[in-house]
């Protein structure tokens, strides 16, 4: 009877050779991080894994293995009757667990016996994770970055999306980190992905890019929310030329009210963010912002935050910014038409930069 084969590496090309990548770890392990595009078919769920582990440590290895085997068999049977029920004869899956041990081999052995061309990732998730760390932390990314800069509320994210829709290469760090990159930038009711998950998403996005073409990325700090940018990417951004978007503050305030509508109705989150403003913003100004929150005066709050915090901070950074500037785009407004015109102007500048490469 056929046995599963072993895949020695977890690089992008090797992983792309399979119909499905199956992560058999527990849902909690999968939620922290996993191979992008993989599906979670756990052979032990969170509670089962904890139970078997406790028996293994406190009672008997034999008993733990016997109970674990029964649980694994039942769970694999359920996956065969549900998620894998319609897979054809030539189905080619890759299976992995934490370190390529008992869990992945138990699932892979059954799939191989069915007749599917099954592989096990040698070293499991740890092999994949080592590749992510090596690629992001030990190697140069080799990207030709162009920064999309501008004050808070100048529509950078919307312009970035319009550029992507027009075929310009972009790297959307805020989408990968699930955070808008500012003090008030958290997505309401949503926790950011783990640092490991962020790095997995980032590597997948980077490896999908053509290094011979420019890549537009929003100007961010070294962190997006609580997620740290790998040093190689941050250093590349710190040296990249920039294109600046300029829009009047009243227009930016109106734009922010719409863009941050999810957080605007969350009073506790707003109060927490105001409490985290820099100490140079005095109590009187903080009290004024709190009064705006209590009055639900979102437009005044957005304008006040820009006047007190965002615009002065941006001005300070701009004065010290030594990165070359490819140009600026003056925006009369931030409606859909204005965003489209700005994206067209930015695309022309990017194309000009590409011609000079």
N, C-alpha and C positions, 0 to 999 in steps of 0.2 A: 504494500500500500504506500502511496506517496507521503513524503514528509515535507514540512514547510522548509523553504530555502531561507538563507540568511542574507539580509542586506547590510553590508558593512558600513555604509555612510548615509548621512541624512542631508546631503546637499539638494538644492532645488531640482536639478535635473533628475537625480535618482528618484526623488519623491514623486515627480511628475509621471513616472512610468507605471503608476498603479491606478486602478479604477477607483478605489476607495482606500483611505488611510484610516485605520480603526484604532482608536485609543481605548484600551480596556481598563485603564485606571479608574479610580472612584470618581464620582461627579465633582467632589471637592478638589481633587488633584487636577482634573480637567479644567475647572473654572479658574484656577490660578494661572495656568498656561497650558498650551497644547500646540501641536503642529498646525499651522493655519490650514483650514479646509478639512481637517480630520473630523470624524464623528465619534461620539462617546458611546461605546457599548460596554459598560463596565461588567467585569466578571464578578466583582464584589462591590456593592454600594458602600456608602460612607459608614453606615452602622455595621454592616457585615465585616468590613475590613477592620474596624476597631475591635469588634468582638473576637475575630480570629486572632488578631494580634495580641489581645489580652490573654487569650487561652494559651497562645504560643509561649508567652513570657512567664505567665504565672502558674500554668498547669502542666501541659505536656505538648511537645512538638508533634508527636504522633496524633494526639487528639485534635490539635489545631489543623493539621493537614487533612485529616479525615473529614472534619466538619467543613473545612474550606473547600475540599474537593466536591462535596455534595452541593454546596452553595454555587460553586462555579458551574457545575453541570446544569443545574436548574436555570441559572442566568443565561448561559450560552444557548440552551434549548429555547428560551424565550426569545432571544435575539434571532435565532434561526426561523422562528415562527412569525416574527414581526419585521424588524428592520431589514433582514437579509432574505426574506421569504421569496422575493421576486428576482433574485440575482441569477443571471444565466450561467450556463456551463462554463463559459470562458471567463468568468469573473476573476479578476486578479487583485486581491486585497493585500495591503501591508498592515501588519499588526504590531503594536508596541505597547509596552507598559513602562514602569519606572526605570528598570535597568535591563530589560530584555530577559527576564527570568520566568518564574513559574506562571504568572498570570498571562503573559502574552503567548507563551508556549502552549498553555492549556487550550486557549482559544484557537491558535493557529493549527494545532494538531487536528482538531475536529474539522476545521475548514478544509485542511488539506485532504483529510480522509474522504470528504464529500467529493473531492475531485477538483476543487478550485486551486488555481496557481497561487498559493499563499506564501508570503514572505514574512519573516520576523526581523524587525530592526535590531541589529546587534547593539547591545548597550542601552536600548530603549530610549526613553525621553532624555536621559542624561547625554546620550550621543548627540541628539538634536540640540540640546541646550548648549553644549560645548561649542557647536558650530556657530550658534547665534552670538555667543560671547566673543569668539575669535573674530568673526566677521565685523562686529560692531565696535569692538574694543581694541583689537590687535592689528587690524588692517585698515588701510585707507579706503574710504568709500568711493573715491574716484568720481564724484559728482561735480558737474559744472553748475553751481548754485547761483541763483539770482534772488535777492530778497525783495519781497513786497512789503514796503514800509508805510507808515502813516499813523496818525494819532488814533486813539481809541474812538471807535464809531465811524471810521472812514470807509467801512465796507470792504476791508481787505479779504475777509473770508468769502463774501459774495463774489468779489472780483476773481478770487482764486478758483471758485467753482465755475465761473463763466469761462475762464481760461482753459480749464480742463475740458469743458464741453466743446471748446473750439479746437481741441487737439494739441494744446500746449502742455508740455510735461509739468506736472505739479506734484508737490509732496505736502499733503494736508496733515500736519502734525496735530492740530486740534481735534480732528476727527479720530485719529489713531489713539489719542490720549483721552478722548471724550471729555474735553474741557476747553473753554474758550480762552484760556491763557491769561486771564486777568484775575484780580482780587475777587470780583463778582462773577467769575467765569464758570463756576460749576454748573453742571446740568442738573436741574431740579429733580430731586428724588433718585438720582443715579450716582453710583459709586464709580470712580475711575477704575479702569483695569489695573491689575497688578503691574509692577515694573517689568516683570518677566513677560507678561502678555503684551505690554506696550512695545517691548523690544522685539517680540516675535512679529507683531503687526508691522513695525517699522522695517525690519529686515525684509519681509515679504514685499512691502511697498518699494523699497530701494532696489531689490533685485528685479522688479518689473520695469524699471526705468532703463532708458537707453543712455549710457554714459557719454555718448557722442553728442547728445543734444542738451541744451540748457534745461534746468529744473527750477521752477519758481516755487519758493517757499515763503510763508509769512515770516516776518521778522519776529522772533520770540526771544525770551530770555533763555537761560540754560535749563529752565524747568517749564513744563506746561502743566499747570496745577501742581500736583505733587509728583509728577513723573519727570525723571531726569533725562536730558538728552545725552546720548553717548558722547564722549569727548571729541571723537573724530568728526561727528556731525556738527557739534557746536563750534569747533574750531573752523570748519569750513564755512559756517554761517557768519562767524565773526570776521572773516576775510572777504566775504562775497560782496559784489557790487549791489546797489539797491535802487529800486524804483519807488518813489514816494507818492502816495495818494494824499491830496489836499482837499478838504471840504470844510465849509463854514460850520462853526460850532452849533448853531441852532439846528442845522440839518443833521449833524451827527447826533445831537441829543434825541431828535425825533427817531432817527434810525435805531438808536440803542433801546428805546422804549419797545420797539417791535422785536428787535433781536434778542432782548433779554426778558421777554414777556413771561417766560416760565419762572424765572427767579423773582420777578417784580412782585408777584403775588405771594411770595414766601417771606413773610415778615421776619421770622426768626433768622432765616439765612441772611437777609439784608442787614439786620442788626449785628449779627456775628461779623459780617464783612466790614461794616463801619467800625466796629471795635478793633479790627485788625489794621486800620489805616495807619500810616506812619505817625510817629509821635509828634512831628512838627505841626500836624493839624490839631489846633487847639480845641478845648472843650466846647467853646461857644459854637464853632463851626460844626463839630460833631452833633451838638444838640440841634442845630438847624437841620442837619441831614436827617436826624431821627424824627424831627417834626414833619419833614416831608414824607418820610415813610409812613408815619401814622396818618397823615392826611391823604395818602395814596396819590400824591402829586408826582407821578413817575417822571414827567417831563422836567420838572424843576429839579428832581433828584438827579437825573442823568446830567443835566447842565451843571449842577453844583459839584458833582463828583469830578467832572472834567475840569472845572475851574480850580478846584482845590487840590486835586490829586493827579489825575491822568495827564492833563496838558502840561503842568509844570515838570512832571517826571519825564515826559517825552522830550520837552525842550532841553532839559539837562542832558539827557542821553544824546540828543542830536548834536549838541555843542561839542561833545567829546567824540562823536562818531567820525572815525577817519576812513571808513570804507568809501570807495568811489561811488559816485551817484550817476546812474545811467540817465536819469531824467526824472521829471515829476509830472503828475497828471492832475490838473485842476478840475475839480468836480463841482458843478453848480448845485447839484442835488445828489440824493442817494436812492432815487426811485429805480425801478428796473431798467428804464431806458438809460439813465445816467451810468448805472453799473455796467451795462453793455458797452457803452461808448468808452468807459474807462478800460474795460478789458481789451477792447480793440486797440487802444493806444498802448497799453502795456505789451500786448502781443507783438506790435510793431517794433517796440524797443527790444524785446527778447529776440525777435527775428534778426534785428540789426546786430545784436551781440553775437548771435550764432554765426552770422556771415563773417564776423571778424575773427572767429576761432581758427 
